[in-house]
Amino acid sequence: MGDMDNPQNGLKSCFRRSDCARNQNCGPLSPDWGLSSVQARILEGVAAGFSSGRLSREMYLSSKTIDYHVRVMSEKLQAPNRVALVSRAYALNILITESWPPRVACEAVD
């Protein structure tokens, strides 16, 4: 089991959890911001400070694939870098503010 699925660090994506943000009162999200389940996991990892290399090892994807998804999400949210991407995701309620490690709101996952 990789660190992303380790219960101690809590980086299980909400699309696999019963206690997701759907049960909380989060604002509605635009359909344009919908993330795939892979992008949701990547965003959670980026928000937790993981590098593309670490995410690629944890998710069994190439680092170029990770970087591609980060770029696509950055373009969707008009964020120039990873820090801005995470900040925008929190501001738009894509990432849950009451959670550490970071979790994506279920409404944000297509």
Secondary structure as GFF3:
##gff-version 3
##sequence-region A 1 110
A	DSSP	three_ten_helix	3	5	.	.	.	ID=ss1
A	DSSP	three_ten_helix	14	16	.	.	.	ID=ss2
A	DSSP	three_ten_helix	21	23	.	.	.	ID=ss3
A	DSSP	three_ten_helix	31	33	.	.	.	ID=ss4
A	DSSP	alpha_helix	37	47	.	.	.	ID=ss5
A	DSSP	alpha_helix	52	59	.	.	.	ID=ss6
A	DSSP	alpha_helix	63	76	.	.	.	ID=ss7
A	DSSP	alpha_helix	82	91	.	.	.	ID=ss8
A	DSSP	three_ten_helix	106	108	.	.	.	ID=ss9
###
